[in-house]
Amino acid sequence: MGNDPRRDRFAVRITAIYIVTATIWIIVSDMIASFRSSSDVASFSILSTIKGLFFVTVTGVLLFILLWRTESNLHIRSSALEATANAIVISDINGVIEWVNPAFTSLTGYTHSESVGAHTRLLRSGVHDQAFYQQLWTTILSGQVWRGIMVNRRKDDSLYDEEQTITPVCNPSGEIIRFIAIKQDVSERRNHERELQAANQALADAYDATIAGWSQALDLRDKETNGHSQRVTDLTVHLARAMGIAEAEIVHIRRGALLHDIGKMGVPDTILHKPGPLTDAEWDLMRMHPVYSYELLHDIAFLTSALAIPISHHERWDGKGYPAGLSGEQIPFPARIFAVVDVWDALTNDRPYRTAWSSSKARAYIADHAGVHFDPVVVKVFLANIGVWSGEV
């Protein structure tokens, strides 16, 4: 009935115990009955004994078959748990370890005997704070599966990254009685991810340094706005944060602000540096610089998300801006934010054709043009914070 002698011996032992116990009970019972009765009753008792032994034999065989099949199924499941490559830990509801498979020993260095009876805190590395474990326990005690990555400590004190799934096990009444944790060492994968992230960050830093260099070159070319690009970039980042924009988006806003006038590279110096007023034809060329910005940047995938400000920062809320004549919320939000900052910086810094305005005069101008040139909501947030950002208060 199989080729696992341990399983056969288990079935044989249980069956043998049953047969011997039942046989002794039948024989002793019939002997007592025969001593107390006449010979006719004794003859009946012998027949009853034979029938009883036959019944015990048949039920013993059936018990053996049932035990073997049950043990066979349990053995298959147990073997699968023992042989799996992932570490498996079964613990009680308090986190005390009841069973681990060989893969757990390979992963952590702790043997079965060292693990069973110990708390799952055995592997804690000290890297995670108490809130991390509190969230884990809150999840599994509510009957939900917890999945995540944590840093754990092996027996030899080395740290490793572990991907883990903890599943609550309930009894028929729905009460949690155990937890099963499946663990996998993902240190190599995580190290590769960190290396890739570091490489990507280094590349992004190189791009940003290049963008900053372009911005400085533009300021040097347009001498009357020296330092303008960095000032408006810093102030735009402040305003974007105050408007509740996520940091991931602010990265693109910062790049767009630095490059907002990159299109002026396509404007002739005779127009860009003209000391007097521009003619209508010259203004037409000057108003092309947002278009030139798009033409310069749109093929650079790294800057795709930063194009809103270079292209649309001269659009107006009332639709009278350029180059597309967008109005209201048609104007990209980053461009609406930047437009306020750009005009503020232009007003509060000296130009060859006028001296810088006072802060109060510039504030009044920005407020008067809310809903005309600027997004009113952006103006409200800007005026509420500019005193702090400019160091006035």
C-alpha positions in Angstrom: 0.0 0.0 0.0 2.9 2.4 -0.5 6.6 2.7 -0.4 7.1 4.9 2.7 7.8 2.4 5.6 7.3 5.2 8.2 3.8 5.7 7.0 3.1 2.0 6.8 4.4 1.5 10.4 2.2 4.3 11.7 -0.9 2.7 10.1 0.1 -0.7 11.3 0.7 0.5 14.9 -2.6 2.2 15.2 -4.5 -0.7 13.5 -2.7 -3.3 15.7 -3.6 -1.4 18.9 -7.2 -1.3 17.8 -7.3 -5.0 16.9 -5.5 -6.2 20.0 -7.6 -4.0 22.3 -10.9 -5.0 20.7 -10.0 -8.7 20.6 -9.0 -8.8 24.3 -12.2 -7.0 25.2 -14.4 -9.5 23.1 -12.6 -12.6 24.5 -12.6 -11.5 28.1 -16.3 -10.4 27.9 -17.3 -13.7 26.3 -15.3 -15.8 28.8 -17.0 -14.0 31.7 -20.3 -14.6 30.1 -19.6 -18.4 29.6 -18.5 -18.9 33.2 -21.8 -17.5 34.4 -24.0 -19.4 32.0 -25.0 -22.9 30.9 -23.2 -24.9 28.2 -25.8 -23.8 25.6 -25.1 -20.2 26.3 -21.4 -21.0 26.3 -21.7 -22.4 22.8 -23.5 -19.2 21.8 -20.8 -17.2 23.4 -18.1 -18.9 21.3 -20.0 -18.2 18.2 -20.4 -14.6 19.3 -16.7 -14.4 19.9 -15.9 -15.7 16.4 -18.3 -13.1 14.9 -16.8 -10.4 17.0 -13.3 -11.3 15.9 -14.4 -11.3 12.3 -15.9 -7.9 12.8 -12.7 -6.6 14.4 -10.6 -8.0 11.6 -12.8 -6.4 8.9 -12.9 -3.0 10.6 -9.2 -3.3 11.4 -8.5 -3.6 7.7 -10.8 -0.7 6.8 -9.1 1.4 9.6 -5.7 0.5 8.2 -6.7 1.6 4.7 -8.2 4.9 6.0 -5.2 5.7 8.1 -2.8 5.0 5.3 -4.7 7.2 2.9 -5.1 10.0 5.4 -1.4 9.8 6.3 -0.5 9.7 2.6 -2.3 13.0 2.1 -0.8 14.5 5.1 2.6 13.3 4.0 2.3 14.8 0.6 1.3 18.2 2.1 4.0 18.0 4.7 6.6 17.1 2.1 5.6 20.0 0.0 6.0 22.4 2.9 9.3 20.9 3.8 10.7 21.0 0.3 9.5 24.5 -0.8 12.2 27.0 -1.5 10.5 29.7 0.4 10.9 29.9 4.2 7.6 29.1 6.0 6.8 29.9 9.6 3.7 28.9 11.6 3.1 30.8 14.8 0.3 31.1 17.3 -1.8 34.2 17.7 0.8 35.7 20.0 3.7 35.3 17.6 5.3 32.3 19.2 6.8 30.0 16.6 5.3 26.5 16.3 6.9 25.2 13.2 9.5 26.1 10.6 10.6 24.4 7.4 14.2 23.7 6.4 14.2 26.7 4.1 13.8 28.9 7.1 17.0 27.5 8.6 18.8 28.1 5.3 17.5 31.7 5.3 18.1 32.7 8.9 20.6 30.2 10.3 18.2 29.2 13.1 17.5 25.5 13.4 14.0 24.0 14.0 14.8 23.4 17.7 16.1 27.0 18.1 13.1 28.5 16.4 10.1 26.5 17.9 9.0 28.2 21.1 10.8 31.5 20.3 8.9 34.7 19.3 9.0 36.0 15.8 10.9 39.0 17.3 13.8 36.6 17.0 14.6 38.1 13.5 14.0 41.8 14.2 16.8 43.9 12.9 16.2 47.2 14.7 15.9 49.0 11.4 12.1 49.4 11.6 10.4 51.5 14.2 7.6 50.3 16.5 4.9 51.9 14.2 6.0 49.6 11.4 5.3 46.5 13.5 2.2 48.0 15.0 0.7 48.4 11.5 1.7 44.8 10.6 0.0 43.4 13.7 -3.1 45.6 13.3 -3.5 44.2 9.8 -3.2 40.5 10.6 -5.2 40.7 13.8 -8.0 42.2 11.8 -8.0 39.0 9.6 -6.3 40.6 6.6 -3.2 39.4 4.8 -0.1 41.5 5.3 2.4 41.8 2.4 5.6 43.8 2.5 9.3 44.0 2.6 11.3 44.3 5.8 14.9 44.2 6.9 15.6 41.2 9.2 18.6 39.8 11.1 20.1 36.3 10.7 21.6 34.3 13.5 25.1 35.5 12.5 23.9 39.1 12.8 23.9 39.8 9.1 21.0 41.8 7.7 19.0 40.9 4.7 15.9 42.2 2.8 12.9 39.9 3.2 9.7 39.9 1.2 7.0 38.4 3.4 3.4 37.4 3.3 1.6 36.8 6.6 -1.8 35.0 6.4 -4.2 34.6 9.4 -5.6 31.1 9.8 -9.1 30.8 11.4 -11.0 28.0 13.0 -14.6 27.1 11.8 -16.1 29.8 14.0 -13.9 32.4 12.4 -11.5 33.0 15.3 -7.9 33.5 14.4 -5.8 30.7 15.8 -2.5 30.9 13.9 -0.5 32.8 11.4 1.4 31.4 8.4 4.3 33.5 7.1 6.0 32.9 3.8 9.4 34.5 3.5 11.8 35.1 0.7 15.3 36.7 0.6 15.1 39.6 -1.9 18.4 41.3 -0.9 20.0 40.8 -4.4 16.9 42.2 -6.1 16.7 45.2 -3.7 20.4 45.9 -4.1 20.0 45.9 -7.8 17.0 48.3 -7.4 19.0 50.6 -5.2 21.9 50.6 -7.7 19.4 51.4 -10.5 17.8 54.1 -8.5 21.2 55.6 -7.7 22.2 55.5 -11.4 18.9 57.1 -12.4 19.4 59.8 -9.7 22.9 60.5 -11.0 21.5 60.8 -14.5 18.8 63.1 -13.3 21.3 65.2 -11.4 23.4 65.5 -14.5 20.4 66.6 -16.5 19.4 69.1 -13.9 23.0 70.5 -13.8 22.8 70.9 -17.6 19.4 72.7 -17.3 20.8 75.0 -14.7 23.8 75.7 -17.0 21.4 76.6 -19.8 19.5 78.9 -17.5 22.6 80.7 -16.4 23.7 81.0 -20.0 20.4 82.7 -20.9 20.7 85.1 -18.0 24.2 86.0 -19.1 23.0 86.6 -22.6 20.1 88.8 -21.5 22.1 90.9 -19.1 19.2 93.0 -17.9 17.6 90.0 -16.3 20.7 88.6 -14.6 19.7 86.1 -11.8 16.0 86.2 -12.9 15.8 82.5 -13.8 17.0 81.3 -10.4 14.9 83.8 -8.5 11.6 82.9 -10.2 12.4 79.2 -10.0 12.9 79.3 -6.2 9.7 81.4 -5.7 7.7 79.2 -8.1 8.6 76.1 -6.1 7.5 77.9 -2.9 4.2 78.8 -4.5 3.6 75.3 -6.0 4.1 73.8 -2.5 1.7 76.3 -1.0 -0.9 75.3 -3.7 -0.6 71.7 -2.6 1.2 70.3 -5.6 3.0 67.0 -5.0 6.7 66.9 -4.8 7.0 64.6 -7.8 5.2 67.2 -9.9 7.3 70.1 -8.4 10.4 68.5 -9.9 9.0 69.1 -13.4 7.8 72.6 -12.4 11.3 73.5 -11.2 12.8 72.4 -14.5 10.2 74.3 -16.5 10.8 77.5 -14.5 14.5 77.3 -15.1 13.9 76.9 -18.8 11.0 79.3 -19.2 12.8 81.6 -21.5 14.9 79.0 -23.4 13.1 80.1 -26.5 14.8 83.5 -26.4 17.8 81.7 -28.0 15.8 82.1 -31.2 15.2 85.8 -30.8 17.9 88.0 -32.5 20.1 90.1 -30.2 19.1 93.2 -31.9 15.6 92.7 -30.6 16.5 91.1 -27.2 18.9 93.9 -26.4 17.2 96.9 -28.0 17.3 99.8 -25.6 14.1 101.4 -26.8 10.5 100.3 -27.4 10.0 97.4 -29.8 8.1 97.8 -33.1 5.0 95.7 -33.8 7.1 93.4 -36.0 9.7 93.1 -33.4 7.1 92.2 -30.8 5.7 89.6 -33.1 9.2 88.0 -33.2 9.6 88.3 -29.4 6.2 86.6 -28.8 7.5 83.6 -30.8 9.9 82.6 -28.0 7.4 80.2 -26.3 7.0 78.5 -29.6 10.8 78.3 -30.0 10.9 76.8 -26.5 8.6 74.0 -27.6 10.6 73.4 -30.7 13.8 73.1 -28.7 12.5 70.9 -25.9 9.6 68.7 -27.1 11.9 66.0 -28.5 13.7 65.6 -25.1 11.7 62.9 -23.3 13.2 63.9 -20.0 11.6 67.3 -20.3 8.2 66.4 -21.6 6.5 67.0 -18.2 8.3 70.3 -17.9 7.0 71.9 -21.1 3.9 73.7 -19.6 5.8 76.7 -18.2 8.1 77.4 -21.2 5.2 77.2 -23.6 2.3 78.8 -21.7 3.8 81.3 -19.1 2.7 84.3 -21.3 -0.9 83.2 -21.5 -3.4 85.4 -19.6 -6.5 84.4 -17.6 -8.6 86.6 -19.9 -7.4 84.9 -23.0 -5.4 87.9 -24.3 -2.0 86.3 -23.9 0.2 84.4 -26.3 1.1 82.2 -28.2 -2.2 80.2 -28.2 -4.6 82.7 -26.6 -5.6 80.2 -23.9 -7.9 81.5 -21.1 -8.9 80.5 -17.6 -8.3 76.9 -16.7 -7.3 76.1 -20.3 -3.9 77.4 -19.2 -1.8 74.6 -17.6 -1.7 75.1 -13.8 2.1 75.3 -13.6 2.0 78.1 -16.1 -0.7 79.9 -14.1 1.5 79.7 -11.0 4.6 80.8 -12.8 2.9 83.8 -14.5 2.4 85.5 -11.1 5.9 84.9 -10.0 7.4 86.0 -13.3 5.6 89.4 -13.3 6.4 89.9 -9.6 10.1 89.4 -10.2 10.0 91.7 -13.2 8.3 94.4 -11.2 10.5 94.2 -8.1 13.9 94.3 -9.9 15.6 97.0 -11.8 15.3 97.2 -15.5 17.2 99.5 -17.9 14.0 101.3 -18.7 12.8 101.7 -15.0 13.7 101.2 -11.4 12.3 98.4 -9.3 8.8 98.9 -7.8 8.2 98.8 -4.1 6.8 95.6 -2.7 3.5 97.3 -1.9 3.1 98.7 -5.4 3.9 95.3 -6.9 1.4 93.7 -4.6 -1.3 96.1 -5.6 -0.6 95.5 -9.3 -0.8 91.7 -8.8 -4.1 92.0 -6.9 -5.6 94.4 -9.5 -4.9 91.9 -12.3 -6.4 88.8 -10.5 -9.0 87.5 -12.9 -7.5 89.5 -15.7 -3.9 88.5 -16.2 -3.7 86.0 -13.4 -5.6 83.0 -11.8 -7.4 84.6 -8.8 -6.9 81.6 -6.6 -3.1 81.6 -7.3 -3.0 85.3 -6.6 -4.7 84.8 -3.2 -2.2 82.2 -2.1 0.8 84.2 -3.5 -0.2 87.5 -1.7 -0.8 85.6 1.5 2.8 84.2 1.5 5.0 86.5 -0.4 6.0 88.5 2.6 7.5 85.4 4.2 9.1 84.2 1.0 10.7 87.6 0.2 12.0 88.0 3.8 9.8 91.0 4.6 8.2 89.3 7.7 
